[in-house]
Amino acid sequence: MSRNFVDFRLAPGDISAIRFGVSPGHELAHAVRVLQRPEAHPLQWGWLRQVRGQLPRAPFELLAVLIGLDGYMPDFLTSTPAWDLEPADESARLRVAPVEPMLVDLHKMVIRSSGERQRAIRHMIAEPERARAMIADAWDEVWAAALAPVWPQLERLLRADIAVRSRRIATAGLASMVGELHPSVSWSDHAVRVELRLHREALDCRGSGLVLVPSVMGSFGCMVLTEPPAQPTVFYPAHGVTETWARDPATTEAALGALLGPARAGILLAAHTSRTTSQVAADAGLALSTASHHLGVLRDAGLVASTRDGARVLHLRTPLGEAMVGAVL
């Protein structure tokens, strides 16, 4: 039986051709799939128990029609993944998504559907501007109910994964990092190779590069984006996803607090964005000298890095700090 591979070909030694990104839209799309088939996603059961009774029914059903149970999903639903992409960015972009590419995606979904679902998608094609507004509204409502309450936990896992992968490139090389992404991903002759069920293709990424995107909701396997104008992208399951990943942030802080002390745990959890010592002190409700002391301890332990920006000193979690937070989550 022949095997199907998608090869993302890169220039020899071109580490800069690969970058990492975060995709709130991809997480939401997979959350919709998880909610349709919860029995197939045991790692999401803790999250499911929190959100199932809160879902707005009509908006969820609209997204479920669009996204389906597996396989291809419309490209216009998500933005190109990026390090600084926020959920609000995805929603705003969706509201002004160009109609022509949207129609191309919807026609692909017609081919891949039947019955009532196919009729619903044809109605969207008949009134694309109205459909786009309804889809964007549904995106906002389902996001608010399903992912907004757990986005801080989910985002920490994604960023911890990226930090660990980036460190692996620096210490062991690109091929080693790629080989550890997932059993279906390998490094072969200056190419990132992904084994898929049905699709095979070879892409030259020497001009466009390749985006690697960890996923918490898509924890069952890998997906790829290969069709222009989309950036060549590989989605893979993030490290550290267990059934308890969505537990309350207070529980996470308590677990870190038992290890580091409550004040340092709070500072480390909030260190996913760069802040000055004064900002750290204000956010934690500490005296400036106390915050500076705690930052020094975290810095000496390799959990926080401090860099000078003009007259300011900015503090940010290191890859080790990201890994610790991700492990606790």
Secondary structure, DSSP 8 states (H G I E B T S, - for coil): ---EEEEEE--TT-GGGEEE-B-HHHHHHHHHHHHH-GGG-GGGHHHHHHHGGG--HHHHHHHHHHH-SSS---GGGS---BTT--HHHHHHHHHT--HHHHHHHHHHHHHT--HHHHHHHHHHHHSHHHHHHHHHHHHHHHHHHHTGGGHHHHHHHHHHHHHHHHHHHHHH-HHHHHHTS-TTEEE-SSEEEEEESS--EEEE-TTT-EEEEEESTTTT--EEE-STTS--EEEEE-TT--TTTT--HHHHHHHHHHHH-HHHHHHHHTTTS-EEHHHHHHHHT--HHHHHHHHHHHHHTTSEEEEEETTEEEEEE-HHHHHHHHHH-
